[in-house]
């Protein structure tokens, strides 16, 4: 695989082009899935208005009383998607499940602290704290590199 990066002053936004052979290999498929997530949006509602929320703005996703919420830095939106549907869509992204009802974006982590009971406490950049349940600690450590 060859990586070519070019810089152009006249471009208004970043453009990514992937060139591959007719028979695409698994590594390239994985890269494409990962890159697609950067342009992915989720439809969500707040105050009766529907918005398209970019995944790269979502700090974490939580499910409460069968309702799924997207937590951004200072805003909360509700989506009609179920947590399991979002988890499937979030493969190859910085999102990882940390509890039965919560998925976190590790790009927004400020720190990770072990707790006495085998759990982990996450501090997000917006100063919110989340807990990684014991069942999900190994998966989290693998994705985050701890």
C-alpha positions as CSV (number, residue, x, y, z in Angstrom):
1,X,0.0,0.0,0.0
2,X,1.3,3.5,-0.9
3,X,0.2,6.7,0.9
4,X,0.3,10.0,-1.0
5,X,-0.5,13.3,0.8
6,X,-0.7,16.5,-1.1
7,X,-1.3,20.1,0.1
8,X,-3.2,22.6,-1.9
9,X,-3.8,26.2,-0.8
10,X,-6.8,26.7,-3.0
11,X,-8.9,23.8,-1.5
12,X,-11.7,24.9,0.9
13,X,-12.1,21.5,2.5
14,X,-10.1,18.3,2.8
15,X,-10.6,15.8,0.0
16,X,-9.7,12.1,0.3
17,X,-9.2,9.9,-2.7
18,X,-8.6,6.2,-2.4
19,X,-7.3,4.4,-5.5
20,X,-7.4,0.7,-5.5
21,X,-7.3,-2.3,-7.8
22,X,-10.5,-4.0,-9.1
23,X,-10.0,-6.7,-6.5
24,X,-10.1,-4.8,-3.3
25,X,-8.2,-6.3,-0.3
26,X,-9.5,-6.5,3.3
27,X,-7.1,-3.7,4.5
28,X,-8.5,-1.3,1.9
29,X,-12.1,-2.2,2.8
30,X,-11.3,-1.5,6.5
31,X,-9.8,1.9,5.5
32,X,-12.8,2.8,3.4
33,X,-15.2,1.9,6.3
34,X,-13.1,4.0,8.7
35,X,-13.0,7.0,6.3
36,X,-16.7,6.8,5.6
37,X,-17.4,7.5,9.3
38,X,-16.0,11.0,9.0
39,X,-18.7,12.0,6.6
40,X,-21.4,10.1,8.5
41,X,-24.3,11.9,10.1
42,X,-27.1,10.8,12.4
43,X,-30.5,12.3,12.3
44,X,-31.6,13.5,15.7
45,X,-34.2,15.8,17.3
46,X,-34.1,18.6,19.9
47,X,-37.0,20.8,20.8
48,X,-39.2,19.3,18.0
49,X,-36.6,20.2,15.3
50,X,-34.7,17.5,13.3
51,X,-31.0,17.9,12.8
52,X,-28.2,16.1,11.0
53,X,-25.4,15.5,13.6
54,X,-21.9,14.7,12.4
55,X,-20.5,11.7,14.2
56,X,-17.2,13.5,14.9
57,X,-19.1,16.0,17.2
58,X,-20.6,13.3,19.4
59,X,-18.9,12.8,22.8
60,X,-21.0,9.8,23.8
61,X,-24.3,8.0,23.2
62,X,-26.6,6.9,26.0
63,X,-29.8,4.9,26.1
64,X,-32.3,5.8,28.9
65,X,-35.8,4.4,29.2
66,X,-35.6,3.0,25.6
67,X,-34.7,6.4,24.2
68,X,-31.3,7.0,22.7
69,X,-29.5,10.3,23.2
70,X,-26.4,11.9,21.5
71,X,-24.3,14.0,23.8
72,X,-22.2,16.7,22.2
73,X,-20.0,19.1,24.0
74,X,-22.8,21.3,25.3
75,X,-26.0,19.8,23.6
76,X,-28.1,16.7,23.8
77,X,-30.1,15.3,20.9
78,X,-32.5,12.3,20.7
79,X,-32.3,9.8,17.9
80,X,-34.8,7.2,16.8
81,X,-32.0,4.7,16.3
82,X,-31.4,1.9,18.9
83,X,-28.1,1.5,20.6
84,X,-27.4,-1.8,18.8
85,X,-28.0,-0.2,15.5
86,X,-25.6,2.6,16.3
87,X,-23.0,0.2,17.5
88,X,-23.1,-1.7,14.2
89,X,-22.7,1.6,12.3
90,X,-19.8,2.7,14.5
91,X,-17.4,-0.2,13.7
92,X,-14.0,1.2,12.6
93,X,-14.6,4.5,14.4
94,X,-13.3,5.9,17.6
95,X,-16.5,4.8,19.4
96,X,-16.5,1.9,21.9
97,X,-19.2,0.4,24.1
98,X,-18.4,0.9,27.8
99,X,-21.7,-0.2,29.3
100,X,-25.0,-1.9,28.6
101,X,-26.5,1.4,27.6
102,X,-23.5,3.7,26.6
103,X,-21.0,4.1,23.8
104,X,-18.2,6.7,24.1
105,X,-16.0,8.5,21.5
106,X,-12.5,8.0,22.7
107,X,-11.3,11.0,20.7
108,X,-12.9,13.2,23.5
109,X,-11.2,11.5,26.4
110,X,-9.1,13.7,28.7
111,X,-8.1,11.0,31.1
112,X,-8.7,7.4,32.3
113,X,-8.5,6.4,36.0
114,X,-8.8,2.9,37.5
115,X,-11.4,2.4,40.2
116,X,-11.1,0.0,43.1
117,X,-13.8,-2.4,41.8
118,X,-12.1,-3.2,38.4
119,X,-14.0,-0.5,36.5
120,X,-12.5,2.6,34.9
121,X,-13.5,6.2,35.2
122,X,-13.3,8.3,32.1
123,X,-13.1,12.1,32.1
124,X,-14.2,13.7,28.9
125,X,-13.0,17.0,27.5
126,X,-16.3,18.6,28.5
127,X,-15.5,17.5,32.1
128,X,-18.3,14.8,32.2
129,X,-17.3,11.6,33.9
130,X,-18.4,8.1,32.6
131,X,-17.7,4.7,34.0
132,X,-16.5,1.7,32.0
133,X,-18.2,-1.4,33.4
134,X,-16.0,-4.4,34.2
135,X,-17.5,-6.4,31.3
136,X,-16.3,-3.8,28.8
137,X,-12.9,-2.9,30.4
138,X,-10.8,-5.3,28.2
139,X,-12.4,-4.1,24.9
140,X,-11.9,-0.5,26.0
141,X,-8.3,-1.1,26.9
142,X,-7.7,-2.7,23.6
143,X,-9.2,0.1,21.6
144,X,-7.8,3.0,23.7
145,X,-4.3,1.3,24.0
146,X,-4.1,1.2,27.8
